[in-house]
Amino acid sequence: MNSTHAFMASKNYVYLWQYRNNSNEMNNVEILKKKLMKEIMFFIEDNPSLNDNYKVETYNPSKVATDPICAIFASENWLIVTCASGKGYRYALPHINTGERIQVGPKMIKIGLNKTGQYLWGIDEGNNFSIWDLEKQNIIDRKKVRGSKMEFEKKDVWNVVWSNDNIMLYGFMEKNKLNIMKDSEVEDQIVFNGYLAEFSNYEIIGVNLEELMAKPNENFPVSDIIVRFESRCLKDLKEMIKSKVPLNDIYKYVEKFPHEKLWTLLAQHSLLSLDFSTAEKCMIQYNDYIGLSFLKRLRMIDDDQLKKAETHTFFQEYDKAEEIYTQMERKDLIITMRIKLGHWDKVIAFVKESGFVQEDNLKVAYNNLGLQFLENNEYEKAEELFKITNNHEGLVNIWFKTEKFDKAAKFVDLIPEQTDFLMFMGEKFETVIE
């Protein structure tokens, strides 16, 4: 799948379904049905036509290919189909026309493209991993065919992921070892047994699927299932920051590898170092208007510790911000921050510790924590909190969900006539009385 089409293939036919428009303007279901939901199927040895709509009742897929399909891959701009002989086709999306001939060698069981569509990778039946440059051409059978095999090749490979950020940055699984590559050179090797899901922001996301599927009901911590591996560029930047390399030198380093992830890290480090000039230059590099607005507000704060705490909050490092507020003995700022985040259990704890009368904050926190318990079907905990705050509507909701109608009925005589809450209870009772 890509963001607009879904693709499937048998040994002989390719099927595609356009389920979404590129412009995201098709919100109306009727328009969507008329203009989209296109289904097309074509025989691999024929030229596809967008005008020949597929209809399951009348389509007759009876042709048999002399060179059957063995692998397909789709990006936003290309559909790649390869066959058992090593021959393949590249179709431009979304307007599929005559497939451009490519040659990838032996039968492939997996194929893929880098972001630009220049490099095609494949894993054959012997688990050999190869890469082809589709910008180069060869002459095969007196015809120009796209695809020149690169010298790089690896054995015992079963999973590959290509970076969304760098044209020649990718990772692959070789037995139980993750190799992170750049320009056919090994950047890093890490022992890992999971699947590679994504390579973006200079990080590979790995998933321990086998562990999850072996115990699907186990409540694994997210960190046990989803693992992140940093590329060398990101590791080096973090090491420079940790080693307190001068900001000017770090800035020059990031200029060599310009990317929003790296500029963001340097901007954060600059703010925490109170070097607002460098932070501003970084934010301009990746057009961070929100960050520039935050920087303008930060400059108006007099206390340097508060500036650092606000910076941690802006970059969603709330525990670090809390540490600074605690050192400053500003529990009021911790409470304000946790209220904004909806961390109601922490709000309650800090309000009780503060020693100040904050009945309004405490009531809001109890009610919202009660609603969270209600959403999670933890009715006893929610009922306890609603009783503390006299939240009658919340209590009635719980009693109706738990079918304790006698408890709810006792409230009727206590509620003044012609009130919205009395109408609310009447509607509730209507749903359960025959």
Buried (B, 14 or more C-beta within 10 A) or exposed (E): EBEBBBBEBEEBBBBBBBBBBEEEEBEEEEEBEEEBEBBBBBBBBEEBEEEEEBEEEEBEEEEEBEBBBBBBBBBBBBBBBBBBBBBBBBBBBBEBEEBBBBBBBBBBBBBBBBBEBBBBBBBBEEBBBBBBBBEEBBEEEEEEBBBBBEEEEBEEBBBBBBBEBBEBBBBBBBEEEBBBBBEEEEBBEEEBBBBBBBBEBBBBBBBBEEBBEEEEEEEEEEEEBBBEBBBBBBBBBEEBBEEEEEBEEBBEBBEEBEBBBBBBBBBBBBBBBEBBEBBBBBBBBBEBEEBBEBBEEBEEEEEEEBBBBBBBBBBEBBEBBBBBBBEBEBBBBBBBBBBEEEBBEBBBBBBEEBEEEBEEBBBBBBBBBBBBBBEEEEBEBBBEBBBEBEBBEBBBBBBBEEEBBEBBEEBEEEBEEEEEEBEBBEEBBEEEEE
